[in-house]
Amino acid sequence: PSELGRLTKLRHLVFGGSALKGTLPPTLGALSKLTTMDLRWNQLRSGLPDSFAGLTSLRRCLLRTNGLQFQIPSWLGTSLTNLEELDLYNNRFTGTFP
């Protein structure tokens, strides 16, 4: 839900295997202290919102097996400078990796 974007002190967001459906809410991009986002094994069908460029503290982004379809955003290689683990396995994306 978009209300999660109000939890500005949140560091870990873990909903792996929770049968979530729909799109990633752009409001999650406001979670500037987030270090772990684990949304593996759900049914999220959108791309990565541009607001995710604001997740500058993110170290682990786990989006494996969601059916996501998107073009790799250019900010992925420039804005998320603390990113240590990016798991996009079993999704559909296009473009070149930055």
N, C-alpha and C positions, 0 to 999 in steps of 0.2 A: 504493500500500500504506500501511497505517496507520503503519508504521515511519518514514515520512517525518516524522512529527510529532516525532521525537526529534532532528532536525537543527536545533536551536534557533538556530544562527547563520546559517542559510540565508537569503539575500536574494532570490534569483531561482529560481523553480520554473517550468521551461519544458518542457512535454510536448505542445505543439501538434502536431496531426496524427499522434499516436502510436498510434492505434487503441485507446485506453484504453476500457474498458467498465465499467459498474457505477455505484457511487455515490461521491460525494466523501467521503473519510474525515473524521470530525469531528476527528481528531487534528491535521489541518493547521491548525486554529485555534490551536495552541500555538506556531506559528511567528511570534512577535511581531516579528521583525526583517525579515520578508518584505516586499519592496517591489514585486515583480512576480510575478503568478501567471498564466501563460499556458497554458491548457488548451483552446485553440480546436480545433475540428474533430476531436472525439473522439465517443464514444458514451456519455457520462455521463447517467444518467437520473434522478437525484434532484434535490432542491432544495439550497439552501444551508444547511448545518448551522448551528445557533445559535452554535456555538463559533467560527465565522468572525468574530463580533463582536470577537474578541480580536486580529484582524489589524490592529492600530492603525497599523502602519507602511506598510500596503499603499497603493501609488500607482497601480498598473495591475492590473486584474482583467479578464482576457480569457477569456470563456467562450462565445464565438460558436460557433454551429452544433454543439450537443451533444444537442439533444432534451430539455433540462432542463425539468421541469415543477414549478413551485413558486409559492407566493404570495410576493410581495415582502415580505421581513421588515422590520419597523419599525426595527431596529437599523442597517439599511443606510445610512440618512441621518444617524444620530447617532453611531455608533461608529467608522466608517471616515472620520475627519476629514481624513486625508491623501490620500484617493482623488482622483486626477486623471482617470483614464480607466476607464470601466466599459463593457465590450462584452458585451451579452447578446443580440445579434442572432440571429435564427433559433432561438429557444427559445420555450417556452410558459409564460407566467407570468400570474398574476392579481393583483388588488388595485391599490392606488394607490401611486405612487412617492412615498416620503417626501420 
